[in-house]
């Protein structure tokens, strides 16, 4: 599996229970696994009580995060009604330099309660390829609130806006800097039919953003403000680090995959059992539940020690589970070697059933991710592997760093997208990302083909993009292309070193985009620092891109004239190559990539001109316009481009962008 970090990867083993039928790849590949298997599956029956994890949640004993928000949650799941009854105690510490007189909580599930929520208005009721099912809405109700053991103050809590995804609790006495408070809440949740990363589909449920979750104080010392936005369609999540101690009472017929480690498992003898989990120095807790789950398991050893990796899946998906397992092990190995070692002892990958994959697949939480790609497109190349590597990679660029996904989504999504390419090269070498029907694309070519080049800055809040396509283009694709461009100018070693220093310096500390830019500028050195500053401003803050073109190419008897230009607003120095009919070539290596350049060639047999033949400028919208060939078969070129575009869109549909 490519190069390995210190310690290497151990052989996987398989643990199977429950439904024992042969894999039905043909049904899955035809996209009918869900329909065909529902009628064949036996009724859920009691599953063996899971063994507790004989390992700590982290490799280090001392805390690695400030542990500002610490949760103790007891919840009971009704698998028929798809409801959760919960009680939680949050101990929150004021780590700022100003007093706090109110506590805002995210109630994310209320985004799915009505058609007029902020999320539903912005998304028009759809997320990726899943639409809200209004016969099965979702919601959360907070029934009681007590502060430091006092009386119920639920009637004092208010929704600060018409959207009920944020609830504010005023305090009778302000919490001083360094002070702490314990908030007890009881709450009820109705899961929606699967949509936007959470909910149920048949017997399966993915339970994310399911409990009242306190906001984050941001800003300079003494001038902190709460960051607790309503749930926007294009936004993900932002939360403080802490310790989660979560007990789930669930049917004995069901298997749970959850964040952290399993501390205890108790069978109550009434058809239910309680599973207690603990996750430390994380900023979220998620879980999945299904009566037909089984898992495959393997181990990867990093600088800090072994990490157990499990992929939970249904029997129909066994072949895919093995692929996801290898990808997850490889991703932990690669990211630990490139940046900082994985700090936790477990990684859980949930492979949702095919009928739930659009809604719940492809999402990251600390120590738990959901994946996707189990379908016909899996045979086109590394599609399932790409999803798993991407989501596991988020345990660095979000899980460990916890940047603000609402205001700076690019800082985790796009940086992660760029580093996915590094990880995939380490794991799979030169194997193409797509290899089918005459189309072979590596990961970087695939990234460029995803670009929409919409006129919007990268560095702006996620909710300011008018469409999801604009958000995806800027946040994922153009960010990755911008970092690829910096890599080709500065050298890969410098960019990777900058990202590694950024990760080490800001681990568990909520960095901002400016912190990443500062690391890039430091590692660029004095010879490229000014270029990095200009590039960051043009590409990230103003949303620019290069537009390299061969605008004129004509030859007479003994001479050729060429005009090249950059019609974009990002300038990157690059070369120009001229090829001649006898097989020789010449280059211009000092073009600044900014001004229009007129070339007069004292030969009349030039046949091809290429701007940036070395592929230095990845953030370039021009495509075929950067090359011209005399007498070229343009129809054939257009056909090849159309084939590549078709298969790219197929992959994007599976991945979910």
C-alpha positions in Angstrom: 0.0 0.0 0.0 2.7 2.5 -0.9 5.2 4.0 1.4 4.6 3.6 5.1 5.1 5.7 8.2 7.2 4.3 11.1 5.6 1.1 12.4 3.7 0.2 9.2 0.4 -1.4 8.7 -0.7 -4.7 10.1 -2.8 -7.3 8.4 -6.6 -6.8 8.6 -8.9 -9.4 10.1 -12.6 -9.8 9.8 -15.3 -10.0 12.5 -18.8 -11.0 11.4 -22.0 -11.5 13.1 -25.8 -11.2 12.5 -27.0 -11.6 8.9 -24.8 -14.2 7.2 -25.5 -14.0 3.5 -23.0 -14.0 0.6 -22.1 -10.6 -0.8 -24.3 -9.5 -3.7 -22.0 -7.2 -5.6 -24.1 -7.5 -8.8 -27.1 -6.1 -6.9 -25.2 -3.3 -5.4 -23.5 -2.5 -8.7 -26.8 -2.3 -10.4 -27.9 0.1 -7.7 -30.7 -2.2 -6.4 -29.1 -3.7 -3.3 -31.4 -1.8 -1.0 -34.5 -2.8 -2.7 -33.5 -6.4 -3.3 -32.2 -7.1 0.2 -34.9 -5.6 2.3 -37.3 -8.4 1.5 -34.6 -11.1 2.1 -33.2 -9.9 5.4 -34.4 -11.8 8.5 -36.1 -9.9 11.3 -33.5 -8.4 13.7 -32.5 -10.8 16.4 -30.4 -10.2 19.5 -26.7 -9.6 18.8 -23.9 -10.6 21.1 -23.0 -8.0 23.8 -19.9 -6.2 22.4 -16.6 -6.6 24.2 -15.4 -3.4 25.8 -12.3 -1.8 24.4 -9.2 -2.6 26.5 -7.4 0.6 25.5 -7.5 4.3 26.4 -9.1 6.8 24.1 -5.8 8.5 23.4 -2.1 7.6 23.4 -1.0 10.3 25.7 -2.1 10.6 29.4 -2.0 14.4 29.7 -4.7 16.5 28.1 -3.9 17.8 24.6 -6.7 20.3 24.3 -8.1 23.1 26.6 -11.2 20.9 27.3 -13.5 23.8 27.5 -16.8 22.0 26.8 -17.2 18.6 28.6 -20.3 16.5 28.1 -21.9 13.7 30.1 -24.8 12.3 28.1 -27.3 9.6 28.8 -29.6 8.7 25.9 -32.2 6.1 24.9 -32.9 5.2 21.3 -36.3 4.0 20.1 -35.6 2.0 16.9 -39.2 1.9 15.8 -40.0 5.6 16.3 -36.4 6.7 15.6 -36.5 9.0 18.6 -33.9 9.7 21.3 -34.7 10.7 24.9 -31.6 12.3 26.5 -30.2 14.0 29.5 -26.9 15.8 29.5 -24.6 17.6 31.9 -22.3 20.1 30.2 -19.5 21.5 32.2 -18.3 24.6 30.4 -15.3 26.8 31.3 -14.9 30.5 30.4 -11.4 30.5 28.9 -11.7 34.1 27.8 -10.9 37.4 29.4 -14.4 38.8 29.6 -17.5 37.7 31.6 -20.2 35.6 30.1 -23.9 36.3 30.8 -25.6 33.9 28.4 -25.0 30.5 26.8 -26.1 29.8 23.2 -26.7 26.2 22.1 -27.0 24.8 18.6 -30.2 22.7 18.1 -29.2 21.4 14.7 -32.0 18.9 14.3 -34.6 21.8 14.1 -33.2 22.5 10.7 -35.4 19.6 9.5 -38.5 20.6 11.4 -40.2 22.9 8.8 -39.9 24.2 5.3 -39.0 27.7 6.4 -35.9 27.1 8.5 -32.7 28.8 7.3 -31.3 25.5 6.2 -34.4 24.6 4.2 -34.7 28.0 2.6 -31.1 28.0 1.5 -31.1 24.4 0.3 -34.6 24.3 -1.2 -35.1 21.1 0.7 -32.2 19.1 -0.7 -28.6 18.3 0.2 -26.3 16.6 -2.2 -28.7 14.1 -3.8 -31.1 13.6 -0.9 -34.3 15.5 -0.4 -36.1 16.2 2.8 -39.1 13.8 3.3 -41.8 15.9 4.9 -43.7 12.9 6.1 -40.7 12.2 8.4 -39.4 15.6 9.7 -36.8 15.9 12.4 -36.6 18.1 15.5 -35.2 18.5 18.9 -37.0 19.8 22.0 -35.3 20.9 25.2 -37.6 20.1 28.1 -35.6 21.3 31.1 -32.5 23.4 31.9 -30.8 23.7 35.3 -27.7 25.8 36.0 -25.3 24.5 38.6 -28.1 22.4 40.2 -30.6 25.2 40.5 -34.3 25.4 39.4 -35.5 24.7 35.9 -34.9 27.8 33.8 -36.3 26.5 30.5 -38.9 29.2 30.4 -36.2 31.9 30.4 -34.4 30.4 27.4 -35.1 32.1 24.1 -34.7 31.6 20.4 -32.8 34.8 19.3 -34.2 34.6 15.8 -37.0 33.0 13.9 -34.8 30.0 13.2 -35.0 27.5 16.1 -31.6 26.1 15.5 -30.1 28.3 18.2 -31.3 28.5 21.8 -30.0 31.1 24.2 -29.9 30.6 28.0 -29.5 33.8 30.0 -27.6 33.5 33.3 -28.6 35.0 36.6 -24.9 35.7 37.4 -22.2 36.2 34.8 -19.4 33.6 34.6 -16.1 35.4 35.2 -12.9 34.7 33.3 -11.6 31.3 34.4 -15.0 30.4 35.9 -17.1 27.4 35.1 -20.7 26.3 35.0 -22.6 23.1 34.8 -25.7 23.0 32.6 -28.1 20.1 33.0 -30.6 19.6 30.1 -33.2 17.0 29.2 -34.1 16.8 25.6 -36.0 14.8 23.0 -35.0 14.2 19.4 -37.0 13.0 16.4 -34.6 11.8 13.7 -35.6 12.8 10.2 -35.6 10.5 7.3 -32.0 10.5 6.3 -30.9 13.9 4.9 -27.9 16.2 5.3 -25.6 13.8 7.2 -28.1 12.5 9.7 -31.3 10.6 10.2 -32.7 7.1 9.5 -33.3 5.0 6.4 -35.1 1.8 7.1 -33.4 0.1 10.1 -30.2 2.1 9.7 -29.7 5.4 11.5 -26.8 7.9 11.4 -27.0 10.1 14.5 -25.0 13.3 14.1 -25.5 16.8 15.6 -28.1 15.3 17.8 -27.7 17.0 21.2 -27.8 20.6 22.4 -24.3 21.8 21.5 -22.8 25.0 23.0 -21.3 27.7 20.8 -17.7 28.9 20.7 -16.3 32.2 22.1 -14.0 33.8 19.5 -12.1 37.1 19.3 -9.2 38.8 21.0 -8.9 38.5 24.8 -11.3 40.9 26.5 -13.4 41.3 23.4 -14.7 37.7 22.9 -18.0 37.1 21.2 -20.1 34.0 20.8 -20.0 32.2 17.5 -23.2 30.3 17.2 -24.7 30.7 13.7 -28.0 29.2 12.7 -27.6 26.0 10.7 -26.9 27.0 7.1 -27.2 24.8 4.1 -23.5 25.2 3.1 -22.1 25.2 6.6 -20.7 22.4 8.7 -19.7 22.7 12.3 -17.5 24.5 14.8 -17.2 23.6 18.5 -14.8 23.6 21.4 -12.7 20.6 22.5 -13.6 18.5 25.5 -14.3 15.1 27.0 -17.4 13.2 26.0 -18.8 10.5 28.3 -21.8 9.1 26.5 -24.2 6.2 27.5 -26.5 4.9 24.8 -29.4 2.6 25.7 -30.3 0.7 22.5 -32.1 -2.4 21.4 -30.2 -5.6 22.0 -30.9 -6.4 18.3 -28.7 -3.5 17.1 -25.0 -2.8 16.6 -23.6 0.6 17.4 -20.6 2.3 15.8 -19.6 5.4 17.8 -16.9 7.9 18.5 -14.2 7.1 21.0 -13.8 3.8 22.9 -16.4 1.5 24.5 -15.9 1.6 28.3 -18.8 -0.6 29.4 -21.6 -2.7 28.0 -24.5 -3.9 30.2 -27.5 -6.1 29.1 -30.6 -5.2 31.0 -32.5 -8.4 30.2 -35.4 -6.5 28.8 -34.3 -6.4 25.1 -32.1 -3.4 25.7 -28.5 -2.7 26.6 -26.5 0.3 27.6 -23.2 1.0 25.9 -20.9 3.6 27.4 -18.4 5.5 25.3 -15.6 7.9 26.1 -13.9 10.3 23.7 -11.2 12.8 24.9 -10.0 16.0 23.3 -12.6 15.9 20.6 -15.2 18.5 19.6 -18.1 16.2 18.7 -19.6 12.8 19.2 -21.6 10.9 16.6 -22.8 7.3 16.2 -24.6 5.0 13.8 -26.9 2.0 14.6 -28.1 -0.9 12.5 -29.3 -4.4 13.2 -27.3 -5.9 10.4 -23.9 -4.3 10.9 -20.8 -6.4 10.9 -17.2 -5.0 10.8 -13.8 -5.6 9.4 -10.8 -4.6 11.5 -7.2 -3.8 11.1 -4.4 -1.9 12.8 -1.9 0.8 11.8 1.0 1.8 14.0 2.1 5.4 14.1 4.8 7.2 16.0 2.6 7.3 19.0 1.4 3.7 18.9 -1.2 1.4 17.4 -4.5 2.6 16.1 -7.4 0.2 15.7 -9.4 0.8 12.6 -12.9 -0.7 12.0 -15.2 -0.5 9.1 -18.9 -1.1 10.0 -21.0 -2.3 7.1 -23.8 -4.6 6.1 -23.1 -8.1 4.6 -23.9 -6.9 1.1 -20.9 -4.5 1.3 -18.1 -6.8 2.4 -16.0 -6.4 -0.7 -16.3 -2.6 -0.4 -15.5 -2.7 3.4 -12.1 -4.3 2.6 -11.3 -1.4 0.2 -12.4 1.2 2.8 -10.3 -0.5 5.5 -7.2 -0.4 3.4 -7.8 3.2 2.5 -8.4 4.2 6.1 -5.3 2.4 7.3 -3.3 4.0 4.6 -4.7 7.5 5.3 -3.8 7.3 9.0 -0.4 6.1 8.1 0.2 8.9 5.5 -1.2 11.8 7.4 0.6 10.8 10.6 3.9 10.7 8.6 3.2 14.0 6.7 1.8 16.2 9.5 1.3 15.1 13.1 0.7 11.6 14.5 -2.9 10.5 15.0 -3.6 11.2 18.7 -6.4 8.8 19.3 -6.4 5.0 19.5 -9.3 4.2 17.3 -10.8 5.1 14.0 -14.3 4.0 13.1 -15.5 4.1 9.5 -19.3 3.7 8.8 -20.2 2.5 5.3 -23.9 3.3 5.1 -26.3 1.1 3.3 -26.7 2.1 -0.4 -30.1 3.7 0.1 -28.7 5.9 2.9 -25.4 6.8 1.3 -26.4 9.9 -0.5 -27.8 11.4 2.7 -25.3 10.2 5.3 -22.2 9.1 3.5 -19.1 11.2 3.2 -19.0 13.0 6.5 -16.3 13.4 9.2 -16.4 13.5 13.0 -13.5 13.0 15.4 -12.5 9.3 15.4 -15.6 8.4 13.3 -16.3 9.0 9.6 -18.9 7.9 7.1 -17.8 6.9 3.7 -19.5 6.2 0.3 -18.8 5.0 -3.3 -20.2 1.5 -3.1 -21.8 1.3 -6.5 -21.1 1.1 -10.2 -18.6 3.9 -10.2 -16.4 1.8 -7.8 -15.1 -0.1 -10.9 -13.9 3.1 -12.6 -11.0 3.5 -10.2 -10.3 4.7 -6.7 -13.8 6.1 -6.0 -14.5 4.4 -2.6 -10.9 4.9 -1.6 -11.1 8.6 -2.4 -14.1 9.1 -0.1 -12.5 7.3 2.8 -9.1 9.0 2.5 -10.9 12.4 2.3 -13.0 11.8 5.4 -10.2 10.2 7.4 -8.0 13.1 6.4 -10.5 15.4 8.1 -9.4 14.1 11.4 -6.3 16.3 10.9 -7.7 19.2 9.0 -10.7 19.7 11.3 -10.5 16.9 13.9 -7.2 18.0 15.4 -7.2 21.6 14.4 -10.9 22.5 14.7 -10.9 25.5 12.5 -14.1 27.4 12.0 -16.0 25.4 9.3 -18.8 28.0 9.2 -16.7 31.1 8.5 -13.6 29.5 6.9 -14.8 26.2 5.4 -12.0 26.2 2.9 -9.5 25.9 5.7 -10.5 22.3 6.4 -12.3 21.2 3.2 -9.9 22.6 0.7 -6.7 22.1 2.6 -7.8 18.5 3.2 -8.7 18.1 -0.5 -5.1 19.2 -1.4 -3.5 16.9 1.2 -5.7 14.0 -0.1 -3.6 14.0 -3.2 -0.4 13.6 -1.2 -1.9 10.8 0.8 -3.3 9.0 -2.2 0.2 9.1 -3.9 1.7 7.5 -0.8 -0.9 4.8 -0.5 -1.5 3.9 -4.2 1.5 5.2 -6.0 0.9 6.0 -9.7 -2.4 4.1 -9.9 -4.9 6.4 -11.7 -7.9 7.8 -9.8 -10.1 7.0 -12.9 -9.2 4.3 -15.4 -12.2 3.3 -17.6 -13.5 3.6 -21.1 -10.3 5.1 -22.4 -10.1 7.8 -19.8 -7.1 7.7 -17.3 -7.0 10.5 -14.8 -4.7 11.0 -11.8 -6.0 12.7 -8.7 -4.8 16.2 -9.7 -6.3 16.0 -13.2 -9.6 14.9 -11.6 -9.4 17.9 -9.2 -9.0 20.4 -12.1 -11.9 18.9 -14.0 -14.2 19.6 -11.0 -13.6 23.3 -11.1 -16.5 25.5 -12.0 -14.6 28.8 -11.8 -17.5 30.7 -10.3 -16.7 34.4 -9.5 -16.5 34.2 -5.7 -13.7 34.5 -3.1 -12.4 31.4 -1.4 -11.9 33.2 1.9 -15.4 34.1 2.9 -18.1 32.6 5.2 -19.7 29.5 3.8 -23.3 30.9 4.0 -22.4 33.8 1.6 -22.2 31.6 -1.5 -25.4 31.8 -3.4 -25.4 28.2 -4.5 -24.0 24.9 -3.3 -22.1 24.6 -6.5 -20.3 27.9 -5.9 -19.5 26.8 -2.3 -18.0 23.5 -3.5 -16.0 25.1 -6.3 -14.3 27.6 -4.0 -14.1 25.7 -0.8 -12.9 22.3 -2.1 -11.6 22.6 -5.6 -10.1 26.1 -6.1 -8.5 25.9 -2.6 -6.8 22.6 -3.6 -5.7 24.0 -7.0 -4.3 27.1 -5.3 -2.2 25.0 -2.9 -1.1 22.8 -5.8 0.1 26.0 -7.6 2.0 27.0 -4.5 3.6 23.6 -4.3 4.8 23.8 -7.9 6.3 27.2 -7.4 7.8 26.8 -3.9 8.4 23.0 -4.1 6.4 20.3 -2.4 8.8 20.0 0.5 8.3 23.6 1.5 4.5 23.4 1.3 4.3 20.2 3.2 6.7 21.5 5.9 4.5 24.6 6.2 1.4 22.5 6.7 3.1 20.3 9.2 4.3 23.3 11.2 0.8 24.8 11.0 -0.7 21.5 12.3 1.8 21.2 15.1 1.6 24.8 16.2 -2.2 25.0 16.1 -3.3 21.5 17.1 -6.4 21.7 19.4 -6.4 25.6 19.2 -8.9 26.8 16.5 -6.5 28.3 13.9 -7.6 30.8 11.2 -6.7 31.2 7.6 -4.2 33.9 8.5 -2.3 31.4 10.6 -2.0 29.1 7.6 -0.9 32.0 5.3 1.7 33.0 7.9 3.1 29.4 7.9 3.2 29.3 4.1 5.0 32.7 3.9 7.6 31.6 6.5 8.4 28.5 4.6 8.5 30.3 1.3 11.6 32.0 2.4 12.7 35.5 1.4 13.0 34.6 -2.3 9.2 33.8 -2.5 7.6 35.6 0.5 6.3 38.5 -1.6 4.9 36.1 -4.3 3.0 34.2 -1.6 1.5 37.4 -0.2 0.4 38.5 -3.6 -0.9 35.1 -4.5 -2.9 34.7 -1.3 -4.6 38.0 -1.8 -5.5 37.4 -5.4 -6.5 33.7 -5.2 -8.0 33.4 -1.7 -9.3 36.8 -0.7 -10.4 38.0 -4.2 -11.2 34.6 -5.7 -9.0 35.1 -8.8 -7.4 32.5 -11.1 -5.0 32.6 -14.0 -6.3 32.4 -17.5 -3.3 31.5 -19.7 -3.8 31.6 -23.4 -2.0 31.3 -26.7 -3.9 34.1 -28.4 -2.1 34.1 -31.7 0.0 31.6 -33.5 0.8 32.1 -37.2 3.7 31.2 -39.5 5.0 32.3 -42.8 7.9 31.0 -44.8 10.8 31.7 -42.4 9.1 33.2 -39.4 6.4 32.5 -36.8 4.6 35.0 -34.5 3.1 34.0 -31.2 1.2 36.0 -28.7 0.6 34.6 -25.2 -1.3 36.3 -22.4 -2.9 35.8 -19.0 -6.4 37.2 -19.0 -7.0 36.2 -15.4 -6.1 38.0 -12.2 -3.6 35.6 -10.6 0.0 35.9 -12.0 2.4 33.0 -11.7 5.8 33.0 -13.5 6.0 30.1 -15.9 7.5 29.0 -19.2 6.5 28.8 -22.9 7.5 25.9 -25.1 7.7 26.0 -28.9 7.9 22.7 -30.8 9.2 22.4 -34.4 8.4 20.0 -37.2 11.8 18.4 -37.0 11.3 17.4 -33.4 13.4 20.1 -31.8 12.0 22.7 -29.4 12.8 25.9 -27.6 11.6 27.5 -24.4 11.1 30.9 -22.9 11.7 30.5 -19.1 11.4 34.0 -17.8 7.8 35.0 -18.6 6.3 36.7 -15.5 2.9 35.3 -16.2 1.4 38.7 -16.1 2.1 40.8 -19.2 1.2 40.0 -22.7 4.2 38.5 -24.5 4.9 38.8 -28.2 7.3 36.3 -29.6 8.9 36.5 -33.0 10.6 33.2 -34.1 13.1 33.1 -36.9 11.9 29.8 -38.1 8.7 29.0 -40.1 8.3 25.4 -39.0 6.9 25.8 -35.5 4.0 23.3 -35.0 2.9 23.7 -31.4 3.0 26.3 -28.6 2.3 25.5 -25.0 2.0 28.0 -22.1 3.1 26.5 -18.9 4.2 23.1 -20.3 5.4 22.0 -16.9 1.9 22.4 -15.4 3.1 24.9 -12.8 -0.2 26.8 -12.7 -2.9 24.5 -11.5 -5.2 27.4 -10.7 -5.8 28.2 -14.3 -9.2 28.3 -15.9 -8.1 28.3 -19.5 -7.8 24.5 -20.2 -7.2 23.8 -23.9 -6.6 27.5 -24.6 -3.1 27.3 -23.1 -1.9 25.3 -26.1 -2.2 25.6 -29.9 -1.1 23.1 -32.6 -1.0 23.9 -36.2 -3.4 21.6 -38.1 -4.6 19.9 -34.9 -7.7 17.7 -35.0 -9.8 19.9 -32.7 -12.8 17.6 -33.0 -10.9 14.7 -31.5 -9.6 16.9 -28.7 -13.1 18.0 -27.9 -14.3 14.4 -27.9 -11.6 13.3 -25.5 -12.4 16.3 -23.2 -16.0 15.4 -23.3 -15.3 11.8 -22.2 -13.2 13.0 -19.3 -15.8 15.5 -18.3 -18.6 12.8 -18.4 -16.7 10.4 -16.1 -15.7 13.2 -13.8 -19.3 14.1 -13.3 -20.1 10.5 -12.7 -17.6 10.4 -9.9 -18.7 13.7 -8.4 -22.2 12.3 -8.2 -21.0 9.3 -6.2 -18.8 11.4 -3.9 -21.5 13.9 -3.3 -20.1 17.3 -4.5 
